[in-house]
Structures are given as C-alpha cells and as structure tokens.
Amino acid sequence: MANSTPEPMAPDPEELRTAIASGDPVKSMPALAKLRALPESANDDVVIPLLILGSQQQAFLVRSLSCSGLGYRRNEMGWQVLSRLVSTDEDPNVRAEAANSLASYGVERSWPLLRESFAKDEAWLVRCSILSALAEQPGINPAWLLDLGRHAITDADGTVRVSGAEILARVVREQVGDANGAEARALLQPLQQDGDHRVVAAALNGLQP
C-alpha cells in the first residue's frame, strides 16, 4: 500500500512575526513569502497585521515585498498603509510597489491617489509603475488614460515617455472616431521626432492604421 504524502504544516504566525521583525532581510523575506500559505480566513487577524509589520521594517526590500502582499491580501487596513507609503516612503521601489498594489483595489478607487502620486513623484520607477498598473485596467475611463499619457510624454526620462506613448496608442486603438482618440493621435505625431528611438518606435506603432 502506497504511503500518502503528509499535508504540509501551516506556518506558525508567531514564528513568522519574529522573523519579520528581526531586522534581517534573510529571515524576513522568506517569512513574508510564507504568508501566502495561510488561508484567506486568516487575512484580517494574522496576514494583514504581519504584512503591515513588514512595511515598517528598515530594509526597503522587506517593505516592498510587504506592499506587494497588501495588494493580494486586501482590506481597509492595507489600503490605509499603502495610501500612506505611496507618498511618504523614502525609497522609490517601495512607493512603486505601493502604487501597483493600490491599483489592485480597483481603478475607480485608486485613480485619484495614483494620479496625484504621478504628478508629484518624479522618480521614473514610480511613474512607470503607475502607468503600467493603469494601462492594464480594461475598464478605465479613456479620458483618464489620455490625461496620464499627455503628462507622461513630457517626462525627461525616456522610459516614462515610452510608457506614455504606449498608453496614447491604446487610446487611439480603442477610441476610433472619438475626440479622445483624435487627441491621442495628435499627441503621438510629434513623438516621431523624439530623441529616444524607443519613444519613436512606440509612437509609430500607435499611429499605424
């Protein structure tokens, strides 16, 4: 008779708490990853508080991974933490991850916060994270995409301008014969002379009939 494989033991929340609060990323990062093994029913009582604890640690990698977790295990406490970190954390990696996680709470709710962060935060990583998160939203208001793309293509960083051009290309494709589509096409035209060849390519792609 074949031996049955024993069920893996669920991680001990207290052991995870100790590891996350240790100040050592070598211990904290695996502990945060193990939170995925805990059931959804443990969200509010165990998982979210441990993710919030992770978001308060000194190592930016630990804070960043905690922000990512708060995008998967969502509740109001997590929203409040992410809303604060997206504008106050000193590390752009953490702010970028917070922005990405905020988008997972729904574009209608997250748009005002993400639009404000895009306007105020000059870190290319944060801006690209916001552009990427919102560009993937299927039901987003095309006027919001147009607004975001319009500002992104004026950025000094070429990577941000590429993302802006790609967003405008989406508006062109999806808003044929619409005022938003016409404006997006007009904004793409000058980008054919951009100094960054990646921006030129994105603009040409968006202008294809």
VEXGUTOR-892321 format. One record per residue (C-alpha): residue number from 0; z, y, x; residue in one letter. Coordinates in Angstrom, 1 decimal. Layout:
BEGIN
 seq     zz     yy     xx type
 NUM      Z      Y      X    A
...
This chain:
BEGIN
 seq     zz     yy     xx type
   0    0.0    0.0    0.0    M
   1   -1.1    3.4    1.5    A
   2    1.6    5.9    2.2    N
   3    1.4    9.0    0.2    S
   4    1.3   12.3    2.1    T
   5    4.5   14.2    1.6    P
   6    4.3   17.6   -0.1    E
   7    4.7   20.4    2.4    P
   8    8.1   22.1    2.1    M
   9    8.0   25.7    0.8    A
  10    9.1   28.2    3.5    P
  11   12.7   29.3    3.3    D
  12   12.8   33.0    2.2    P
  13   15.9   33.8    4.3    E
  14   14.3   32.4    7.5    E
  15   11.2   34.5    6.7    L
  16   13.3   37.6    6.2    R
  17   15.0   37.1    9.6    T
  18   11.6   36.6   11.3    A
  19   10.0   39.6    9.6    I
  20   12.9   41.9   10.5    A
  21   13.2   40.6   14.1    S
  22   11.1   43.4   15.6    G
  23    9.0   40.7   17.4    D
  24    5.4   40.5   16.0    P
  25    5.1   37.0   17.4    V
  26    7.7   36.0   14.9    K
  27    6.9   38.5   12.1    S
  28    3.2   37.8   11.8    M
  29    3.4   34.1   11.1    P
  30    6.3   34.7    8.7    A
  31    4.2   37.2    6.7    L
  32    1.3   34.7    6.6    A
  33    3.6   32.0    5.2    K
  34    4.4   34.2    2.2    L
  35    1.1   33.0    0.7    R
  36    2.6   29.6    0.3    A
  37    5.2   31.0   -2.1    L
  38    4.3   30.8   -5.8    P
  39    3.3   33.8   -7.9    E
  40    6.6   33.4   -9.8    S
  41    8.4   34.4   -6.6    A
  42    6.5   37.7   -6.4    N
  43    9.0   40.3   -7.6    D
  44   12.1   38.6   -6.4    D
  45   11.0   37.3   -2.9    V
  46    7.5   38.0   -1.8    V
  47    7.2   41.8   -2.6    I
  48   10.5   42.7   -1.1    P
  49    9.6   40.8    2.1    L
  50    6.2   42.5    2.3    L
  51    8.0   45.8    1.9    I
  52   10.3   44.9    4.6    L
  53    7.3   44.1    6.8    G
  54    5.8   47.5    6.0    S
  55    8.9   49.2    7.5    Q
  56    8.7   47.5   10.9    Q
  57    7.8   49.3   14.1    Q
  58    4.8   47.2   15.1    A
  59    1.7   48.5   13.4    F
  60    0.1   45.1   13.2    L
  61    3.1   43.9   11.1    V
  62    2.9   47.0    8.8    R
  63   -0.9   46.5    8.5    S
  64   -0.6   42.8    7.5    L
  65    2.2   43.7    5.1    S
  66   -0.1   46.3    3.4    C
  67   -2.8   43.6    3.1    S
  68   -0.3   41.3    1.4    G
  69    0.6   44.0   -1.1    L
  70   -3.0   44.1   -2.1    G
  71   -2.9   40.4   -3.0    Y
  72    0.6   40.3   -4.5    R
  73    0.5   43.3   -6.7    R
  74    3.3   45.0   -8.6    N
  75    4.6   48.5   -9.1    E
  76    6.9   48.5   -6.1    M
  77    4.0   47.5   -3.9    G
  78    1.9   50.3   -5.4    W
  79    4.5   52.9   -4.6    Q
  80    4.8   51.7   -1.0    V
  81    1.0   51.7   -0.5    L
  82    0.7   55.1   -2.1    S
  83    3.2   56.5    0.5    R
  84    1.8   54.7    3.5    L
  85   -1.8   55.7    2.9    V
  86   -0.9   59.3    3.6    S
  87    2.2   59.1    5.9    T
  88    1.9   56.2    8.3    D
  89    1.2   57.3   11.8    E
  90   -1.3   54.5   12.6    D
  91   -4.9   54.7   11.1    P
  92   -5.0   50.9   11.0    N
  93   -2.1   50.8    8.6    V
  94   -3.5   53.7    6.5    R
  95   -6.8   52.0    6.3    A
  96   -5.3   48.7    5.2    E
  97   -3.1   50.6    2.6    A
  98   -6.3   52.2    1.2    A
  99   -8.1   48.9    1.0    N
 100   -5.1   47.4   -0.9    S
 101   -4.8   50.3   -3.3    L
 102   -8.4   49.7   -4.4    A
 103   -7.4   46.2   -5.5    S
 104   -5.2   47.7   -8.1    Y
 105   -8.3   48.9   -9.9    G
 106  -10.7   51.7   -9.2    V
 107   -9.7   53.8  -12.2    E
 108   -6.1   54.0  -11.0    R
 109   -6.7   54.2   -7.3    S
 110   -9.6   56.7   -7.3    W
 111   -7.5   59.9   -7.3    P
 112   -5.4   58.7   -4.4    L
 113   -8.3   57.4   -2.3    L
 114  -10.4   60.4   -2.9    R
 115   -7.6   62.6   -1.7    E
 116   -7.0   60.5    1.3    S
 117  -10.7   60.5    2.2    F
 118  -10.7   64.3    2.1    A
 119   -7.5   64.8    4.1    K
 120   -7.6   61.9    6.6    D
 121  -10.1   62.5    9.4    E
 122   -9.7   59.0   11.0    A
 123  -13.1   57.2   10.8    W
 124  -11.3   53.9   10.3    L
 125   -9.5   55.2    7.2    V
 126  -12.6   56.8    5.8    R
 127  -14.8   53.7    6.4    C
 128  -12.2   51.5    4.7    S
 129  -12.2   53.8    1.6    I
 130  -16.0   53.8    1.5    L
 131  -16.2   50.1    1.9    S
 132  -13.5   49.4   -0.7    A
 133  -15.0   51.6   -3.3    L
 134  -18.6   50.6   -2.6    A
 135  -17.8   47.1   -3.6    E
 136  -16.5   48.1   -7.0    Q
 137  -19.1   47.1   -9.6    P
 138  -18.0   49.3  -12.5    G
 139  -17.2   52.5  -10.5    I
 140  -18.4   55.8  -12.0    N
 141  -21.7   56.7  -10.2    P
 142  -20.7   60.3  -10.1    A
 143  -17.6   59.3   -8.0    W
 144  -19.9   57.4   -5.6    L
 145  -22.2   60.4   -5.4    L
 146  -19.2   62.6   -4.6    D
 147  -18.0   60.3   -1.9    L
 148  -21.4   59.8   -0.3    G
 149  -22.1   63.5   -0.3    R
 150  -19.0   64.2    1.7    H
 151  -19.3   61.1    4.0    A
 152  -22.8   62.1    5.3    I
 153  -21.3   65.3    6.6    T
 154  -18.8   63.5    8.8    D
 155  -19.0   63.9   12.6    A
 156  -18.7   60.1   13.0    D
 157  -21.9   58.2   12.7    G
 158  -20.3   55.1   11.3    T
 159  -18.9   57.1    8.4    V
 160  -22.3   58.7    7.8    R
 161  -23.9   55.3    7.7    V
 162  -21.4   54.2    5.0    S
 163  -22.1   57.4    3.1    G
 164  -25.9   56.8    3.3    A
 165  -25.4   53.2    2.0    E
 166  -23.3   54.4   -0.9    I
 167  -26.0   57.0   -1.8    L
 168  -28.6   54.2   -1.6    A
 169  -26.7   52.3   -4.2    R
 170  -26.7   55.3   -6.5    V
 171  -30.4   55.6   -6.0    V
 172  -31.0   52.0   -6.9    R
 173  -28.7   51.9   -9.9    E
 174  -29.3   55.3  -11.4    Q
 175  -33.1   55.4  -11.6    V
 176  -34.3   58.4  -13.6    G
 177  -30.8   59.8  -13.8    D
 178  -29.6   63.1  -12.4    A
 179  -27.1   61.2  -10.1    N
 180  -29.9   59.1   -8.7    G
 181  -32.1   62.1   -8.1    A
 182  -29.4   64.0   -6.3    E
 183  -28.6   60.9   -4.2    A
 184  -32.2   60.6   -3.2    R
 185  -32.3   64.3   -2.3    A
 186  -29.2   63.9   -0.1    L
 187  -30.8   60.9    1.7    L
 188  -34.0   62.8    2.6    Q
 189  -32.6   64.9    5.5    P
 190  -30.8   61.9    6.9    L
 191  -34.2   60.6    8.1    Q
 192  -33.8   63.1   11.0    Q
 193  -30.2   62.2   11.7    D
 194  -29.3   61.9   15.4    G
 195  -27.8   58.4   14.8    D
 196  -30.5   55.7   14.4    H
 197  -28.2   53.7   12.2    R
 198  -28.0   56.6    9.7    V
 199  -31.8   57.0    9.8    V
 200  -32.2   53.3    9.0    A
 201  -29.7   53.4    6.1    A
 202  -31.4   56.5    4.7    A
 203  -34.9   54.9    4.9    L
 204  -33.6   51.8    3.3    N
 205  -32.2   53.8    0.4    G
 206  -35.4   55.7   -0.1    L
 207  -37.6   52.6   -0.3    Q
 208  -39.3   52.4   -3.7    P
